[in-house]
Amino acid sequence: FLSASGGVGVVFTGLILTYALEVPKFLKFGTMMASRVESDFNRVERILQYMKVDTEADEDTSPEVRKGLPPAFPSKSTLEFRNYSMRYRDGLPLVLKNVSFTVADGEKIGIVGRTGSGKSSILVSIFRIVEGSSGSILLDGIDISTLGLRDLRASMCMIPQDPFLFSGTLRENIDPFSAVKDDKDVWDALDMVGLKSVVGTLPEGLATVMSDGGSNFSQGQRQLICMARALLRNARVLMLDEATASIDLETDNKIQTAIRTAFSHCTVLTIAHRLDTVMDSDRIIVMEEGVVAEIDVPKTLLDKEEGALSRLVTRSGNADRLKSIASKSYDNLRAVDTKQFLP
């Protein structure tokens, strides 16, 4: 066409067509390089974003606050929530809403509720993994927001649903910070949680090397190892986040027995997957949509036919057994209280 119009010669027309056919190739390459540059700069954006992530609070308590602490803090491990609210991130709805309750020293508290009711958020708040939006949490009368994280968490221990074990020997898993130098203390801790006979039969004893994830021990034994670790730390507050959800009832009973004997001096907060796990607790907290729906002795709560705990027990399909456990626990508690007033 260009040649026929008389403006361009045949030679130049051929040259123009040749380069015109090459242009799409360069456009394709340019588009590909632009996409690759944009993709590579996503990494830079992530790095810059992570550089601006808010860090946790200071690990050490300020000298001003430390001066006002008792010499052996915490000495009693009482917990008090005062109109405490918490959200996981700015812009998200509150997961705890004006929560208020008090846990006495050495009290065994069960926490129940449907999924998303705020049970685990209570433990997250106590550890200050997420800071509160309003209100306060007091440990032995001291606002935990004023404490350094190292001082706060040193007096607490959490046992999650999936036991966390380290690479190394069994002794290093029980005493990872080498705080206890005497093997006798380690054996005593194993004895209190019912593992001394099991470890005693192992050829290498405390020097037994843990397999990946502790696979050379059963699920229940791994949970007991974590409890022995908590016992050696002399934790004043023990928190169990559905720690017995993935084990059988027999092992669950052994673990509950270990908690009542080895941690009798501790304040224990237990998030229950099975209601019978906490039905003999001193008190039960029922969470609903981030608020405390009920808190009282299990038998008292079950006497309310329209109560939140009664509804959960009815839906479990095991109401008779759960009510029997609550009644026996209530009778035992009354018997203990009566003995205290007898001459």
ABEGO torsion letter per residue (X at the ends): XAAAAGABBAAAAAAAAAAAAAAAAAAAAAAAAAAAAAAAAAAAAAAAAAAABBBBBBABBBAAAAAABBABOBAAGBBBBBGBBBBABBGBBBABBGBBBBBBBGBBBBBBEBBGAGAAAAAAAAAGABBBABEBBBBGGBBAAABBAAAAAAABBBBBABBBBBBEBAAAAABAAGABABAAAAAAAAAAAGAAAAAAABAAEAABBBBBGGAABBAAAAAAAAAAAAAAAGBABBBBBGAAAABBAAAAAAAAAAAAAAAAABBBBBBBABAAAAAABABBBBBBGGBBABBBBAAAAAABAABAAAAAAAAAGAAAAAAAAAAAAAAAAAAAAAAAABX
